[in-house]
Amino acid sequence: MRERRKNRSGESSKRDLEEETFTVDHEFSHLTKLRSEPCEKTQKGIQNGRKMPIPTVKMLSGREINCSGRGRFSSADCSHVLGRYLPVNGPWYVDEMDSRAYVSQFSADGSLLVAGFQGSDIRIYNVDKGFKLKKSFIAKSLRWTITDTCLSPDQRYLVYASMSPIVHIVNVESAAAESHANITDIHDGLDFSAHEDVRYSFGIFSVKFSTDGRELVAGTNDDAIYVYDLETNRLTSRFAAHESDVNTVTFADETGQLIYSGSDDGFCKIWDRRCIVTEGKPSGVLSGHLEGITFIDSRRDGRYFISNGKDQTIKLWDIRRMSADPNYVRPRTSDWDYRWTKYPSKDKYLKHPGDQSLATYRGHSVLCTLIRCYFSPAYSTGQRYIYTGSSDKCIYVYDVVTGVQVARLAFHSSIIRDCSWHPYYPMLVSSSWDCQIARWEYSDNDVDPSFVKKKRRCID
């Protein structure tokens, strides 16, 4: 998480950047539109060549007269209809604690919401029962804060990490609603330390389950990536991955063979587990961020992913553009630290001379903590949007194809570190340093009888 600004070359002027037209790779744009816009037959039958979007009523009429020839909506048709109902109404309370909220994530099926707080509380809510509290944990051996949590693919187990080499795993389905480590539940400690010196310690910023639930991968502040085998209960590999903190790791797709990592050294790296060597040589490197990387989210297709950076940008990547070695090394010359001061205004207009990204999205702010960004759900939006928390207390939603900011949600009184879009419903939750978990939805009005709504609200 440490990072100080480096010098750059090949700078772009403010005027050049302001005049630069947003562009995105044609292939990526085409694939996204195939997922989020009606098929060609539907468009021709309903719109007669006119521009998108097609009104919902016309989409329903077209389905009745079978314009598509399928007799039903395709997944892209569904995404086109559902994708216009963005979760921008509200917000309403989900919960409030007495410490900063660091994590908020829906489960893969959307039935559960997991929230992690700095004061050692981890809470799991039943979404289908109006966010009723299902289970509450008190984290064991917490150092500083809950840095990450992850549910197993079958949603039976939860792992949580902090600034310690020990990841704890606990059974979510045990009977006790209140879970105290080794009193009402066993919080098994998984030791990720492979160092012979028992005094050697490090913190874990990111931890993820593999798709089959048999392994965990973690990124740490000793510049390394660790892989832990849950079946044999042992650490299977450690490799020096970056030249600074590894703030984020994630699996690229369902196979679990490819891993993406992002670091304070400013590089995104791709690791193919079928050919990783002991020296930690990556399969490829992608450069383009001018500062450290706080988070990576995969499109789950083994090709595209996005990253959030301390240079105040989100970047879209295609791993086919990766190179064998970094093509741009930035010497350290200044003392800017994102934890304490704002990003220098003059540096917002700099451009990486060897940028390998497909597109860059600007507008949000990444300061003080490892703020996260994500693709919107495939089912309801065709992954047409990306969304992110921000240190200016707002949630930002961008159209991934056009780069347009389609929503800015303001409510919290402090930094929003994490947010999560429900995989099926037009619903989004946010976790903030103001100690609150809030819920946003699409609604024809702002009335929600299940929750007491906070009076102060602003949606741009």
Secondary structure, DSSP 8 states (H G I E B T S, - for coil): ---EEE--SS---HHHHHH------HHHHHHHHHHHS--HHHHHHHHTT--S---HHHHHHHHHTTTTSSSS--HHHHHHHHTTS-S-EEEEEEEE-SS-EEEEEE-TTSSEEEEEETTSEEEEEEGGGTSEEEEEEE-SS--SS--EEEE-TTSSEEEEE-SSSEEEEEETTSS-SEEEBTTTB--EEEE----SSTT----EEEEEE-TTSSEEEEEETTSEEEEEETTTTEEEEEEE--SS-EEEEEESSTTS-EEEEEETTS-EEEEETTS--TT---SEEE---SS-EEEEEE-SSSSEEEEEETTSEEEEEEGGG-BSS-S----EEEEEETTTS---GGGGG---TT---SEEEESS---SS---EEE--HHHHTT-EEEE--TTSEEEEEETTT--EEEEEE--SS-EEEEEE-SSSSEEEEEETTSEEEEEE--SSS--TTS---S--EE-
